[in-house]
Amino acid sequence: MKHIETQFFTYGEDAESRLVLHDGRDFGPVTIAYETYGELNEEKDNAVLVFHALSGSQHVCGFNPEVPGVGDKWNKECQTGWWNDFVGPGKCVDTEKFFVVCANYLGGCYGSTGPSSINPDTGKEHGGDFPHFNFGDIVDSQIPLFRKLGIDTFHAVVGSSLGGLLAMNFAARHPEKVDRVIPVACGLESSTLTRTHNLEQILAIENDPNFCNGHYYDGGAPLRGLALARMISHKTFVSLQIMEARMNNKCEQEQDEFSWYKIKTPLESYILHQGRKLVRRFDANTYLYLISGWSNYHLLHDTGFDSYKELFGRCRHQEYLVFSIDSDVCFYPDEQEYLFKQLNDNGVKAEYISVSSNKGHDSFLLEPELYSEAIRTMLEKA
């Protein structure tokens, strides 16, 4: 498997180039960790932008053994690209034809500037003092990187789950920068159920005694809170069938996790394992900031328009390929149906594909055969 290296781009070291956030504050310097695959052609019209999911990274395909500055959070689970079956030579996003770009988000913990980064004004981690951001800020933080790479317009933008929300934000707020948009298992607005689940996760982290308002880097991290947050969310990522298939017959009592209660079933052991697995590779503050941004996601509010007619009126040159997963309980299919309807009703060309899978939301990571032909066709047609 080809070895890949993460690259870094820093800007905002002077007042004129700092990132302006949605609330009018400016912030800098900003470092963006990113990876590219393939070659940008002479016309610079073959670039494909990929946005990763909640706990994903800039590492889309190939093998990356380490990322400088990330430490042991870059473990074996991170080293193989999260979309390795989709992106690469001869695959549906063919890196022999396209130049693929993916960046770790502002607020991230895999090399981009985030709460665990050093604040140059204090010499300590930003922690809870890191500015609150929305998904438009994440998108805008990457624009200087695209300029640096020499990309004015992307051939396509692709995103799944939370990454799909960012792909929609990019396409709607910067319609002149992309013609083809592929949102997978996402929506136009955060749902009531999403906001409820996310509040539960936020409280799980906030109420960990180690959280300390986000300033925990000198002591113990809020690992129990982060593990609990992941346990709350994990049941929406995989189907009940997959949970049952992945469970083994062991009922392991995790050390120090409980005092009165004892693990009694393989299901309990499996869910607890999923929570504890994330804490080995992710930062609680990053999780908190991204979950907060997700809860407040609303494409109309983010773009400043009063109606989808106004918003999508600027996007009629674009073409959308909308994927839905019939067993998804993280972004229910009616969210993609609503997205598709708004595109159709407002004159934007769109195709809707409902993927039949028993794997739930995570199908977009696990079943390339259900997506590849349609994605390849969308990318390669004239």
N, C-alpha and C positions, 0 to 999 in steps of 0.2 A: 504494500500500500504506500502511495506517495506521501512523503513527509512534507508538511506544510508549516510555515512560520507565520505567527501573528505579527502584523506591522502596527506602528503607532504614528498618529498624527496629532500634533499639539498646536493650538491657536489660542488667541485671547490673552496673550501675555502683555498687550498694551490696551489702553482704554478703547481704541477705535475698533479693535477686532474681537471684543468680548461678546459672548452669547447674550442676546436680549431675551429674557424669559417672558412668558405670557402675562405676567403681572407687572411688566415694565422694568423689573430689576435686571441689571446686567451681571454676568457671572463669567469668571475666567481665572486662570487659564483652564482650558478644556483639552483633555487628551482623549482621543477616540482610538480604541483598539479595533483592528479590522483585518480581514483576510480577503484576498482576491484569487480568482481561479480563471485560467485561460488568458487570452491576450485581447487587449483593446485594439480594434482594427483602425486603419488610417482614417476612416470616416468618423470614428468614435460613435457609431450608432448601433453597436452590438452588446451594450452593457445591460445586465439584468441585476436588479437590486432585490436582495432577499432580506426580510425582517424575521428575526427568530422569535420563538415563543417565550413564555414567562421565565423559565429557568434555563433557557438555552444560552447560546454564546455566538460569537463571531465565527466559530469553527464549523463550517457547513459540511465539508467533505475532506477525505484523506485522513492522515494521521498526524497529530500535533502532540509531541511528547511533553512539552512544557510551554508555559507563557511567562515571560519575565515579569517578576513582581507579584504574581498571583499566588505562589507558594503551593502548599499541599491541597488547596481547594481545586487545583487543576489535577484531578485524579483520573483513574482509568476510565471512569464513566464519561469524562470529558474528551478524552484523547482521540477517539474516533468521531468523525463529523456526524452531527445529529441528523443530517439529511443525506447521508452517504449513498443511499440507494437511489436517490433522485438526481444528484448533481455530480458530474464528472464526465470524462470522455465517453461518448456514445450513449450517455444516459438521457433522460427526458429533458433535463437542462444541460445541454451538451457543451462542455467546456472547450471542445474543439471548434465550436461555432460562436459561443458567447463568452463574454467577460463578466464573471459573476462577482458581485461585491456584497459583503455582509459585515456589519459593524456591531460590536457590543454596545449596548445602550448607555446613554448618559444615566448615571446612577447605578451602573452595573458593577460587578465585582470580578470581571475577567479581563481587566486591563484598561477599561475606560474610566474616566473620572467619576467617582461615586462617593458615598459616605465613608468607605474604608480608605479612600485616598488621602494623602497628606495635604492639609490646608497650608499653603505657603505663608500665610499670615501668622499662623500659630505654631507651625512645626509639628502639629498633631493631626490625627485623623479628623475629618469633618464631622463624622458621627451624626447626631441629631441636628446639627447646625446646617447640614447640607440643604440647599434650597428645595422647596417643594416644586415639582414640575408636573406638567401634563404631557400627553402624548405628542402634542404639537411641538413642545420643546425638545423632545427626543428626536423628532424628525428634523427640526431646524438645526440641532446640534451636529447633524451629519452633512448639512449642505456645504460647509467649507471643505470637508473631505472630498466631496464630489468635484468641487472646483479644482482642488489640488490634483485629482486624478485626471482632470481634463474632460469631465463628463457634463455636458449641458442637458442632455435628454437621455433617458433610459429607454431601451427597447421594451422593457417590461419591468413591473414590480410584482413580487410574489411574497405572500405572508400567510402563515397559518396560526390560528388561535389568536393570542394577543398580538402576534406578528401580523395577522390579517387586519386587525384594527389599525395598526401603524401603516400598513400598505394603503388602506382606505384614506387615512389622514393625509399621507403623502400625495396620493393621486388627487384628492379633493382640494387641498390647499396649494398644491403646486401643479396644476393640471398641464401646464406647458412643458413639464419635465418628463412626462410619460404618456405612452399611447395605449399600452396593454396592461391590464390589471387583473391579477389572479388572487382573489381572497379565498382562503380555505377555512371553513368552520369558524366563522366569526359573525359580526353583525354591525349595525350602524350606531347602536346605543347600548350602554350597559343595562342589562335587564334587572328587574326587581330581585330575582333569585341570585343573580351574580352579585349584586350589591349586598345582599344578605350574607351570602357565603364569604364575601371579602371582609365584611365587618367582623365576622366571627374570627377570621384569620388575623386581622389587625389586632383585635383584643387578645388573642392568644399570645402574640408577641409582646404587646404592650404590658401585659400582666405577668410576664416572666420577671421574677425579681432581679435577674441579671440585666434587664433591658436598659435601665438607667437613662431613659429618654434618648436612647441611641448612642450614648457615650460609654460603650462597654469594652472598647478595644484594649484597655489596660488591664482588664480583669476577665472574668468568665463571661463568655458569650451567652445570649438567651437561647440556648440550644433546645430546651424543652418547648419553649414557645414556638420556635420555628418548626420543630418536629410536629407539634400539634396543628399548626397552620397547614402543613403539608398533608397531614392526615385528613383534615377537613376538606381540602381541595381534591385529594387523590381520587375520592369516590366519584367525582365528576369527570375524571380523565379516562377511566377505564370502565368497561361494562362489568356487570355482575358476573357474567359468564367467564370473562377473562380473570377476574379476581379468583373465582373458584378453580380455574385451570392452573393458576400460578401458585395457589396455596399448596404447601406440603403438609405432611401429617404431624409436624412438630408443633408443640405449644411452648415456645421458649419464654421464660420470664426474664425480660430485659432488666439488667442490673440497675437498681436505684430508680426505676421508672415508676413503680408503684410501692405502696406500703401495705395498705389493707387489701386491695384487689389483687387477684391472681389471674394471669392469662389462662383462659380455659379452652380456647378453640384455635384452630389454624387460621381462621379469618382474623381474629384479634392479633395474632402474632404477625400475620402478613401486613396488616395496616400499620402496625407499630414499626415494622421493619421499613416500610416506605417512608415514614416520617423521619426515622433516624438516618436513613440513607442520604437524604437531601442535605442534612446539616453538615455532612463531611465535605460538601463541595459548594456550598452557597452561603451568602452573607445575609443575616436577618434584616439588616437595614435595607439592602437592595430589594429583598422580597417585599418589605413593607412599602417602600416607595413605589414599586411597580404595581402592587395590588391597589394602592391608593389611586394611582393614575388610571388604572383600569376601572375602578368604581366610578370615577368621575368622567369617564369617556362618553361623549355625545357628539357625533360628527357635526351636527348643526351648530352647537355651542362652540365647538373648536374652530369652526370656520367663520363664525360670525354672521351666517345667513339666517333668514327667518323661515325659509322653507327649502325642502329638497328640490323644488322646481328651480329656485334661484341657484342653489349650489350646483346641481348637475347640469344646469344650463351652460356652464363653462366647460363641461366635460364631454360634450357630444362628439368630439373627435376620438374619444377613447373607446376601447372595447374591453368588456369584462368577461371573465370566466369564473363563475361563482360555484364553489363546491360546498355541498352539504353532506352530512353523515347521518344516516337514518337512526342510528343508535346513540347519537351524541346527547348527553345530558349536561354538558358544560355550556355549549352554545346550541340550544335546541334548533331543529330544522326550521321552525317558524321564523327564526331570526334571519336566516339566509333567504327565506321566501319573501320576507319584508324588504330586505336589501334588493333582491332581484326585481320586485315590483316597483320600487322607487326608481331604479335604473330604467326599466321599461316605460313607466308612466311619464318619464321626463326626457325621453328621446335618446338614451344612451344604449348603444348596442350591447347586448349581454346574452350569454348562454348559461343555463343552470343545469348542474349535474348533481343528482342525489346518489351518493355512494352507499351501497348496501353492504354493511359490515357488522359483525358481532363484537368488534373491538372498541366501540365507543369513540370518544373524542380522539384518542391516541392513534386512530387509524391512519391519520395523515403522516405519522412517523413510521408506521409498521408495514403498510401495504402499498408499495409503489405501483404494483400491477393495477390498482384501481384508479390511479390518477395519471400515470405516465403518458398514455396515448393522447389524452385530451390536452395535457400541458404541452407536450411536444408539438402537437398540431397548432395550438395557439401561438407558440413561440416562433414556429418555422414557416407559417403560411405567409404569403406575400402581403 
